[in-house]
């Protein structure tokens, strides 16, 4: 069962504003935030890698032109 399916079942069982559901909601949000941060860090690293590759390509072209 997906986490949202079990969440819905828990809401039915415990009620929308019960302490149990509030804790579950906080845990789900913390997990979601952590995943978003990990994805953002991976995207930043990928962007830096692409920029470094582009800078190397530009440098190689400039060196070739300089040696011609």
Secondary structure, DSSP 8 states (H G I E B T S, - for coil): --HHHHHHHHHHHH-TTSHHHHHHHHHHHHHHHHHHHHHHHHHHHHHHHHHHHHHHHHHHHHHHHHH-
